[in-house]
Amino acid sequence: MSDGVLMLFLGLKPGSKVHLDQALLSVEQLPQIAKILNLSLEWENNLNLHGPDGSEVRVHGRGNVLEATSPLLQGFMPWSFEPLNSESLKSLTKDLIPCEEGEGYINPSPWERVIDDQRKVTLGPGEIGPGKVEERTDLAENLDTNMFNGFFYHLNPFYISALGLRDFVSIKTHMLSIQGYSTSYTLVSAKPFLATFQNGKVKLDGEALVIKTKMWKEAKPHRLLWNSINPVISLDCKPKYKVSLIKIEPSSVVPLHLEYRGILEIGLINMDDKPVVSTVYLPARISRASVTDPRDMSDENLEPEFDRVRVPIRRWGIILLKLEVKKLLEGLLKKKIIST
């Protein structure tokens, strides 16, 4: 599997032997991480450790082998997505879309993206086009929720964890959602922030984007955080057409990795607690597609549907999608132009 998906996690090297410390004991997705990085885990007990995505890994220790579910210890760990490879996105654009002298932009988000929350200016999924785009987002340092208590959710590696109903919380994180009786507040930031909730007020040691919704899932916090890590990309050429470079459905599926060197590799994670069939759209003809599941490193060929491919992903699961793409004839490409 690509080194981009075999992300070094907390300094862990692929294929290494790891003794579980307090930080790793608190990671829900430890079994899947161990599978992806091919780790040999050691602790004080012999365990068959099961993760929320269905992954299972052996932990070597003393005594009889016990069945266990991660996390082995309740705790918090600031974690966020890694930025996509902007040079790969630029190369993909130049290979698929006619580009003239001038400047342009790429929305790296494979979903609609708000770039000015005051004027509600948006870009389409993966939108590329001519000109320059400047993003404007208002950040907050404090928040009054008018709640005595609420249900709290935060982002652990590859997983949104529920802290439950609380009237006091102090946590360092990149993403925090507070669900009240009829209102929810979601806070996200590219930089980790310490959030303290008490008497309905949230105090931060930094700044965060704050989104108010009725239910916390409506804010799509994983997308908001992903956007904060991946700003709009400037191009040193002017795309001839305004089209969508990449679009991914449904909303729970997020790209962890993208690499393009003739073959397009996309690492995808399903941030939902239900399995989904994800669809990836490109302004290209997909001539060949395959998927790798890191749980058992098995490869499976997929049948592309001209400019799109459908791929099943288990709940909280990660897969690596490999696509061979060919440039569309200009007449077909014009049919994908985004109206202005």
C-alpha positions as CSV (number, residue, x, y, z in Angstrom):
1,M,0.0,0.0,0.0
2,S,1.1,3.6,-0.7
3,D,3.3,5.3,1.9
4,G,0.7,8.1,1.8
5,V,-1.9,5.8,3.3
6,L,0.6,4.1,5.6
7,M,0.7,7.3,7.5
8,L,3.3,7.4,10.2
9,F,1.2,7.6,13.3
10,L,2.7,9.1,16.5
11,G,6.1,8.3,15.1
12,L,5.3,4.7,14.5
13,K,7.1,3.0,11.6
14,P,5.5,0.4,9.4
15,G,6.4,-3.2,10.5
16,S,7.7,-2.2,13.9
17,K,7.2,-3.8,17.3
18,V,5.3,-1.5,19.7
19,H,4.6,-1.6,23.4
20,L,1.3,0.0,24.1
21,D,1.6,3.2,26.2
22,Q,-1.1,5.4,27.7
23,A,-1.7,7.3,24.4
24,L,-2.1,4.2,22.2
25,L,-4.3,2.6,24.8
26,S,-6.8,5.4,24.4
27,V,-7.1,5.1,20.6
28,E,-10.4,3.4,19.4
29,Q,-9.0,2.7,15.9
30,L,-5.8,1.0,17.2
31,P,-6.6,-2.3,15.5
32,Q,-7.1,-0.7,12.1
33,I,-3.9,1.4,12.5
34,A,-2.0,-1.7,13.5
35,K,-3.3,-3.5,10.4
36,I,-2.4,-0.6,8.1
37,L,1.1,-0.2,9.5
38,N,1.7,-3.9,10.0
39,L,2.6,-3.4,13.7
40,S,3.4,-6.1,16.3
41,L,1.6,-5.0,19.5
42,E,2.8,-5.8,23.1
43,W,1.2,-5.1,26.4
44,E,0.7,-6.6,29.9
45,N,-2.0,-9.0,28.7
46,N,-2.6,-11.4,25.8
47,L,-5.6,-10.0,23.8
48,N,-7.6,-10.3,20.7
49,L,-8.3,-6.6,20.3
50,H,-11.4,-5.6,18.2
51,G,-11.9,-2.1,16.7
52,P,-15.1,-0.2,15.8
53,D,-14.5,-0.8,12.1
54,G,-14.4,-4.6,12.6
55,S,-10.6,-4.9,12.5
56,E,-9.1,-7.5,14.9
57,V,-5.4,-7.6,15.9
58,R,-3.4,-9.7,18.4
59,V,-1.8,-8.0,21.4
60,H,1.0,-10.1,22.9
61,G,1.4,-10.3,26.7
62,R,1.0,-12.6,29.7
63,G,-1.7,-15.1,30.5
64,N,-4.6,-16.5,28.6
65,V,-5.8,-14.7,25.4
66,L,-8.7,-12.4,26.4
67,E,-11.3,-10.8,24.1
68,A,-11.1,-7.0,24.3
69,T,-12.6,-3.9,22.5
70,S,-10.7,-0.7,21.9
71,P,-10.1,1.7,23.5
72,L,-8.4,0.0,26.4
73,L,-8.2,3.3,28.3
74,Q,-10.5,6.3,28.2
75,G,-8.6,9.3,27.1
76,F,-8.2,12.1,24.5
77,M,-5.7,12.6,21.7
78,P,-5.6,15.6,19.4
79,W,-5.7,14.3,15.8
80,S,-6.5,15.7,12.4
81,F,-6.4,14.9,8.7
82,E,-3.2,15.4,6.7
83,P,-3.2,17.8,3.8
84,L,-3.6,16.3,0.3
85,N,-0.7,16.5,-2.1
86,S,-1.4,19.8,-3.9
87,E,1.2,19.0,-6.6
88,S,-0.7,15.8,-7.5
89,L,-4.0,17.8,-7.8
90,K,-2.2,20.3,-10.1
91,S,-0.7,17.6,-12.2
92,L,-4.1,15.8,-12.5
93,T,-5.7,19.1,-13.6
94,K,-3.2,19.8,-16.3
95,D,-3.4,16.3,-17.6
96,L,-7.2,16.3,-17.8
97,I,-8.3,19.9,-18.4
98,P,-7.0,22.3,-21.1
99,C,-5.1,25.1,-19.4
100,E,-4.1,28.4,-20.9
101,E,-1.7,31.2,-19.8
102,G,-3.0,32.9,-16.7
103,E,-4.0,31.8,-13.2
104,G,-6.7,29.6,-11.8
105,Y,-7.8,27.7,-8.7
106,I,-8.7,24.2,-7.4
107,N,-11.2,23.5,-4.6
108,P,-9.5,20.4,-3.2
109,S,-12.7,19.5,-1.3
110,P,-14.7,16.8,-3.3
111,W,-17.9,18.4,-2.0
112,E,-19.4,21.9,-2.0
113,R,-17.3,24.4,0.0
114,V,-18.2,27.7,1.6
115,I,-15.3,30.1,1.0
116,D,-16.9,33.3,2.4
117,D,-19.3,32.5,5.3
118,Q,-20.5,36.2,5.4
119,R,-21.6,36.4,1.8
120,K,-22.3,32.6,1.6
121,V,-20.0,32.2,-1.4
122,T,-19.5,28.6,-2.4
123,L,-17.4,26.5,-4.8
124,G,-18.7,23.3,-6.3
125,P,-17.3,19.9,-5.5
126,G,-13.7,19.8,-6.6
127,E,-14.3,22.9,-8.7
128,I,-11.5,24.2,-10.8
129,G,-11.7,27.4,-12.8
130,P,-10.0,30.6,-14.0
131,G,-9.0,33.5,-11.7
132,K,-8.2,33.8,-8.0
133,V,-10.2,32.8,-5.0
134,E,-9.7,34.2,-1.5
135,E,-11.2,32.4,1.5
136,R,-12.8,34.3,4.4
137,T,-13.8,32.5,7.6
138,D,-14.7,34.1,10.9
139,L,-13.1,32.4,14.0
140,A,-14.1,32.7,17.6
141,E,-12.3,32.4,20.9
142,N,-15.3,32.1,23.2
143,L,-18.8,30.8,22.9
144,D,-22.0,31.1,25.1
145,T,-24.2,28.0,24.3
146,N,-26.9,28.7,26.9
147,M,-26.7,25.0,27.9
148,F,-26.3,23.6,31.3
149,N,-25.1,20.3,29.9
150,G,-24.8,18.6,26.6
151,F,-23.6,15.5,24.7
152,F,-20.0,15.9,23.6
153,Y,-18.3,14.4,20.5
154,H,-14.6,14.8,19.5
155,L,-12.3,13.4,16.9
156,N,-9.9,10.6,17.8
157,P,-7.7,9.0,15.1
158,F,-10.1,7.8,12.3
159,Y,-13.1,8.0,14.6
160,I,-15.6,10.4,16.1
161,S,-15.8,9.5,19.8
162,A,-18.8,10.2,22.1
163,L,-17.9,11.6,25.6
164,G,-21.5,11.4,26.7
165,L,-23.7,13.8,28.6
166,R,-21.6,16.2,30.7
167,D,-21.9,19.6,32.4
168,F,-18.1,20.1,32.5
169,V,-15.5,19.2,29.8
170,S,-11.9,20.2,29.3
171,I,-10.3,18.7,26.2
172,K,-7.6,19.4,23.7
173,T,-8.8,18.6,20.2
174,H,-9.2,19.7,16.6
175,M,-12.9,19.1,16.6
176,L,-15.6,19.3,19.2
177,S,-19.4,19.1,18.9
178,I,-21.8,20.0,21.7
179,Q,-25.3,18.7,21.3
180,G,-28.0,20.3,23.4
181,Y,-31.8,19.6,23.5
182,S,-32.5,21.4,20.3
183,T,-29.2,23.1,19.3
184,S,-25.7,22.0,18.5
185,Y,-22.4,23.8,18.2
186,T,-19.4,22.4,16.3
187,L,-15.9,23.8,16.7
188,V,-13.1,23.0,14.4
189,S,-9.5,24.3,13.8
190,A,-6.5,23.3,11.8
191,K,-4.5,23.8,15.1
192,P,-5.4,21.9,18.2
193,F,-7.2,24.0,20.8
194,L,-8.0,23.4,24.5
195,A,-11.7,23.8,25.0
196,T,-13.3,24.2,28.5
197,F,-17.0,23.9,28.9
198,Q,-18.6,25.1,32.2
199,N,-21.9,26.9,33.0
200,G,-22.8,26.8,29.3
201,K,-19.7,28.8,28.3
202,V,-16.9,27.5,26.1
203,K,-13.4,29.1,26.5
204,L,-10.7,28.3,24.0
205,D,-6.9,28.8,24.3
206,G,-6.9,29.6,20.5
207,E,-9.5,30.2,17.7
208,A,-11.9,27.9,16.0
209,L,-14.6,28.0,13.4
210,V,-18.0,27.7,15.1
211,I,-21.1,26.3,13.3
212,K,-24.6,26.2,14.8
213,T,-27.0,23.6,13.7
214,K,-30.0,21.7,15.1
215,M,-28.2,18.3,15.2
216,W,-24.4,18.0,15.4
217,K,-24.2,15.6,12.4
218,E,-25.8,18.3,10.2
219,A,-22.6,20.4,10.5
220,K,-20.6,17.5,8.9
221,P,-17.7,18.2,11.3
222,H,-15.2,15.9,9.5
223,R,-15.7,18.0,6.3
224,L,-15.3,21.3,8.2
225,L,-12.0,20.1,9.7
226,W,-10.8,18.7,6.4
227,N,-11.5,22.0,4.7
228,S,-9.4,23.9,7.4
229,I,-6.4,21.6,6.6
230,N,-6.8,21.9,2.9
231,P,-7.1,25.5,1.6
232,V,-8.1,26.4,-2.0
233,I,-5.1,25.8,-4.3
234,S,-3.8,28.4,-6.8
235,L,-2.9,27.3,-10.3
236,D,-0.2,28.9,-12.5
237,C,-2.4,28.4,-15.5
238,K,-6.0,29.3,-16.5
239,P,-8.3,26.3,-16.9
240,K,-10.3,26.6,-20.2
241,Y,-13.4,25.2,-18.5
242,K,-14.9,25.4,-15.0
243,V,-15.5,21.8,-14.1
244,S,-15.4,19.5,-11.1
245,L,-12.0,17.8,-10.8
246,I,-13.2,15.2,-8.2
247,K,-16.5,14.6,-6.5
248,I,-17.1,12.0,-3.7
249,E,-20.4,10.8,-2.3
250,P,-21.9,10.2,0.3
251,S,-21.0,13.0,2.7
252,S,-19.4,10.6,5.3
253,V,-16.5,9.6,2.9
254,V,-13.4,11.7,3.2
255,P,-10.1,11.5,1.3
256,L,-7.1,10.8,3.5
257,H,-4.5,10.7,0.7
258,L,-4.2,11.5,-3.0
259,E,-1.3,10.8,-5.2
260,Y,-1.1,11.1,-9.0
261,R,1.8,9.8,-11.1
262,G,0.0,8.6,-14.2
263,I,-2.2,6.4,-11.9
264,L,-4.5,8.1,-9.4
265,E,-4.4,6.8,-5.9
266,I,-7.0,7.9,-3.4
267,G,-7.1,6.8,0.3
268,L,-10.7,7.0,1.6
269,I,-12.2,6.8,5.0
270,N,-15.9,6.3,5.9
271,M,-16.6,8.5,8.9
272,D,-20.0,6.9,9.4
273,D,-21.1,4.1,11.8
274,K,-22.8,2.4,8.8
275,P,-21.2,0.8,5.8
276,V,-21.7,2.7,2.5
277,V,-21.2,2.4,-1.2
278,S,-19.1,5.5,-2.2
279,T,-19.1,6.9,-5.7
280,V,-16.0,8.8,-7.0
281,Y,-16.6,11.1,-10.1
282,L,-13.8,12.4,-12.4
283,P,-13.8,14.5,-15.6
284,A,-12.1,11.6,-17.3
285,R,-12.7,8.1,-18.6
286,I,-11.7,5.6,-15.9
287,S,-10.2,2.7,-17.8
288,R,-9.3,0.5,-14.8
289,A,-10.1,0.5,-11.1
290,S,-9.0,-1.5,-8.1
291,V,-9.4,-1.3,-4.3
292,T,-7.2,-2.5,-1.4
293,D,-8.6,-3.3,2.0
294,P,-5.9,-2.8,4.6
295,R,-7.5,-5.2,7.1
296,D,-6.2,-8.1,5.0
297,M,-4.3,-6.3,2.3
298,S,-6.5,-7.9,-0.3
299,D,-7.0,-6.3,-3.8
300,E,-10.2,-6.4,-5.7
301,N,-10.9,-5.2,-9.3
302,L,-13.8,-2.8,-9.7
303,E,-15.9,-2.2,-12.8
304,P,-15.8,1.6,-13.6
305,E,-18.9,3.3,-15.1
306,F,-17.1,5.5,-17.7
307,D,-16.4,8.6,-15.5
308,R,-17.2,7.2,-12.1
309,V,-16.6,4.2,-9.9
310,R,-18.5,2.8,-7.0
311,V,-16.7,1.2,-4.0
312,P,-18.0,-0.3,-0.8
313,I,-16.5,0.9,2.5
314,R,-17.2,-0.7,5.9
315,R,-18.1,1.5,8.8
316,W,-15.1,3.6,10.0
317,G,-13.1,1.8,7.4
318,I,-10.2,2.9,5.2
319,I,-9.6,1.7,1.6
320,L,-7.1,2.6,-1.1
321,L,-8.5,3.2,-4.5
322,K,-6.3,3.0,-7.7
323,L,-7.6,4.5,-10.9
324,E,-6.2,4.6,-14.4
325,V,-7.6,7.6,-16.2
326,K,-7.7,9.0,-19.7
327,K,-8.4,12.5,-20.9
328,L,-11.9,13.1,-22.3
329,L,-12.6,14.3,-25.8
330,E,-13.3,18.1,-25.6
331,G,-17.0,17.5,-26.6
332,L,-17.5,15.2,-23.6
333,L,-15.6,17.5,-21.3
334,K,-17.8,20.5,-22.2
335,K,-20.8,18.6,-20.9
336,K,-19.3,18.7,-17.5
337,I,-18.9,22.5,-17.4
338,I,-20.2,24.0,-14.1
339,S,-22.6,26.8,-14.9
340,T,-21.7,30.2,-13.5
